[in-house]
Amino acid sequence: MKKHLLLAVAPALLATAAHAQLTLSTGLDYSQGKYGGTVNTDQWTMPVVAKYEGSRWLVKASLPYVWIHNVNPNARGENLPCGNAINTPSNVDGWGDLVTSGSYSVVQANGLLVDVGGKVKFATGDKDKCLSSGKNDYSVFTDVAQQFGNFTAFGGIGWTAKGDPEFQGTTTNYRNPFFANLGGAYKLTASTSLGASYDFRQRLTSRGDPISEMTLFLTHKFTPNLKVQGYAIKGFSDASPNFGVGGLVSVGF
């Protein structure tokens, strides 16, 4: 799916639940970019996220509703073949791809957390509208976080087996890319944290570009079960948006 992922969501590594907890989140994300073209593509995304977390494990599902003005098949570096068809709408909206993931903390000691997990993107979006590649993707990843007083450093690396999309007899052969992130978060107060992260993903095609972008985020907990986060993104490649902003509200039960 041709969308900007909500990468500013604070990693689950930064906190570990003492008992199983369900969290529901939603918000709004806006991004703009030319993605190697000459016309700006504007995209709004409203995610619906459910997360269930235990002391060492976490499962999550996310389904976004997307509005796109001036469809660009190169957004996120995917080079979707639907964008090359003359009958593809330039303005689209609809539900995107369902993404599910699960992880387990293999290390929790002395402020160090190490998670391993997997993720599946199910191609539930409409590929004729460029809301999906029409193929499932499968990923594995490892995330690490280390706390130093009020500062937490975090990073991760993973690999994705991409499905090759087909559209009107045209098949796009994707590479299977590695992806990584690196960042940190600082507790300004007991309830407010400020952080930044850099995200990278290898190019999917020989003519494509890698994802390369920086995110600055601010998180505030109003109560132990109510959290709000705002963020801003700056892209550094034709696969990333020029800029993006967004917010997310999370409620625990």
C-alpha positions in Angstrom: 0.0 0.0 0.0 1.2 3.4 -0.9 1.0 5.1 2.5 3.3 6.7 5.0 3.6 4.4 8.0 3.2 5.9 11.5 6.8 5.4 12.4 6.6 7.9 15.2 4.7 5.6 17.5 7.0 5.0 20.5 8.5 1.5 20.5 6.9 -1.0 22.8 10.5 -1.6 24.1 10.3 1.7 26.0 7.9 0.2 28.5 6.9 -3.3 29.6 3.4 -4.1 30.9 3.2 -5.6 34.3 0.1 -7.5 33.2 -1.8 -8.1 30.0 -3.4 -4.9 28.6 -5.5 -4.1 25.6 -4.8 -0.7 23.9 -6.8 0.9 21.2 -5.4 3.8 19.1 -6.5 6.1 16.3 -5.4 9.4 14.9 -4.7 11.3 11.7 -1.5 11.5 9.5 -0.8 13.9 6.7 2.1 13.6 4.3 3.1 15.4 1.0 5.7 14.5 -1.6 6.5 14.5 -5.3 8.2 11.0 -5.1 10.4 11.7 -8.1 7.6 13.3 -10.1 6.6 16.9 -10.7 3.2 17.0 -9.0 2.6 16.9 -5.2 0.8 13.9 -3.8 -1.2 14.6 -0.7 -2.2 11.8 1.6 -4.3 11.6 4.7 -4.3 8.4 6.8 -6.5 7.5 9.7 -5.2 4.3 11.4 -7.2 2.0 13.6 -4.9 0.1 15.9 -5.4 -2.7 18.5 -2.6 -3.9 20.7 -2.6 -6.6 23.3 0.5 -6.7 25.5 1.8 -9.0 28.3 4.9 -8.9 30.4 7.1 -10.3 27.6 4.9 -10.5 24.5 2.9 -8.2 22.3 0.5 -8.7 19.4 -0.9 -5.8 17.2 -3.2 -5.2 14.3 -3.5 -2.0 12.3 -6.0 -1.1 9.5 -5.8 2.4 7.9 -8.3 4.4 6.0 -6.6 6.5 3.3 -7.3 9.5 1.2 -4.9 10.3 -1.7 -4.9 13.3 -4.0 -2.8 12.8 -7.1 -1.9 9.2 -6.9 1.8 8.5 -7.4 2.9 4.8 -7.8 6.4 5.6 -6.5 5.2 6.7 -3.0 7.1 4.6 -0.4 9.3 3.5 -3.3 6.9 0.7 -4.3 6.5 1.7 -8.0 3.1 0.1 -8.1 2.0 -0.9 -11.7 -1.5 0.4 -11.1 -0.2 3.9 -11.3 0.9 3.3 -14.9 -2.6 2.5 -16.1 -4.5 5.3 -17.9 -7.8 4.4 -16.1 -6.3 4.6 -12.6 -8.1 7.4 -10.7 -5.9 10.3 -9.7 -7.8 10.8 -6.4 -8.8 7.8 -4.3 -9.9 6.8 -0.9 -10.6 3.5 0.9 -9.3 1.0 3.4 -5.7 0.0 3.0 -3.8 -3.1 4.0 -4.2 -4.9 7.3 -0.9 -5.3 9.1 -0.5 -7.8 12.0 2.6 -8.3 14.1 3.8 -10.2 17.2 6.9 -10.0 19.3 8.5 -11.5 22.3 11.1 -10.0 24.8 14.0 -12.4 25.0 16.0 -10.1 27.3 14.8 -7.9 30.1 17.6 -7.0 32.4 19.4 -3.9 33.8 17.5 -1.5 31.6 18.2 -3.6 28.4 15.3 -5.0 26.4 15.6 -7.2 23.3 12.6 -8.1 21.2 12.2 -10.5 18.3 9.1 -10.8 16.2 7.4 -11.1 12.9 4.9 -9.1 10.8 2.5 -9.9 8.0 0.9 -7.3 5.7 -2.3 -8.7 4.2 -3.2 -7.2 0.8 -6.7 -6.1 1.8 -6.6 -2.7 0.0 -7.9 -2.1 -3.5 -5.0 -2.6 -5.9 -6.9 -0.9 -8.7 -6.8 2.3 -6.7 -3.2 1.9 -5.7 -4.2 1.3 -2.1 -2.3 -2.0 -2.1 0.2 -4.0 -4.1 -2.3 -6.8 -4.1 0.3 -9.2 -2.6 1.1 -10.2 1.0 4.4 -9.2 2.6 6.2 -11.1 5.4 8.8 -9.6 7.8 11.0 -10.6 10.7 12.7 -8.1 13.0 14.8 -7.6 16.1 14.4 -4.5 18.3 16.8 -3.4 21.1 16.4 -0.6 23.8 18.8 0.4 26.5 17.8 2.8 29.3 20.3 5.4 30.7 18.4 7.2 33.5 15.8 9.4 31.8 17.2 8.7 28.3 16.4 5.5 26.3 18.3 4.6 23.1 16.6 2.2 20.7 17.1 0.6 17.4 16.2 -2.3 15.2 16.8 -4.2 12.1 14.5 -6.5 10.0 14.0 -8.1 6.6 10.9 -8.4 4.4 9.9 -11.0 1.8 7.9 -8.8 -0.6 5.1 -10.2 -2.8 5.5 -9.2 -6.5 2.4 -7.2 -7.6 0.5 -7.9 -10.8 -1.7 -5.4 -12.6 -3.3 -5.8 -16.1 -0.7 -8.4 -17.1 2.3 -6.4 -15.8 4.4 -7.9 -12.9 6.8 -5.8 -10.9 9.6 -7.9 -9.4 10.5 -6.6 -6.0 13.7 -7.1 -4.1 13.4 -8.4 -0.5 14.7 -5.4 1.5 16.4 -5.0 4.8 15.1 -2.1 7.0 16.4 -0.5 10.1 15.8 2.3 12.6 17.8 4.2 15.2 16.7 6.7 17.8 16.3 7.9 21.3 13.7 9.3 23.7 14.2 11.5 26.8 11.8 11.8 29.7 11.2 15.5 30.2 8.8 14.8 33.1 7.2 11.7 34.6 4.5 11.9 31.9 6.1 13.6 28.9 8.8 12.3 26.6 10.6 13.8 23.6 12.3 11.7 21.0 13.6 11.3 17.5 14.2 8.3 15.2 15.8 7.7 11.8 14.3 5.0 9.5 15.7 3.4 6.5 14.6 0.7 4.0 16.5 -0.6 1.0 15.1 0.1 -2.5 12.6 -2.4 -3.9 13.6 -2.1 -7.6 16.7 -1.2 -9.4 15.3 2.2 -10.5 13.7 2.9 -7.1 14.9 4.7 -4.1 15.4 3.6 -0.5 13.2 5.0 2.3 15.1 7.5 4.3 13.4 9.8 6.8 13.7 11.4 10.3 10.8 11.6 12.8 10.6 13.9 15.8 7.9 12.9 18.3 6.4 14.2 21.6 4.4 11.9 23.9 2.3 12.8 26.9 0.4 10.5 29.3 -2.6 12.2 30.8 -3.4 9.1 32.8 -1.8 5.6 32.9 -4.4 4.5 30.3 -4.6 7.7 28.1 -1.7 8.7 26.0 -1.4 11.3 23.2 1.4 11.6 20.7 2.3 14.2 18.0 5.0 13.9 15.4 6.7 15.5 12.4 8.6 13.7 9.6 11.2 14.9 7.1 12.0 12.7 4.1 15.4 12.5 2.4 14.7 10.4 -0.7 12.1 10.1 -3.5 10.6 7.1 -1.7 9.8 9.2 1.4 7.4 12.2 1.7 8.9 15.7 1.7 7.3 16.2 5.0 4.5 14.8 7.2 2.7 15.5 10.5 0.3 13.6 12.6 -1.1 12.7 16.0 -2.2 9.5 17.7 -4.5 8.9 20.8 -4.2 5.7 22.7 -6.5 4.3 25.4 -5.7 1.3 27.5 -8.2 -1.1 29.1 
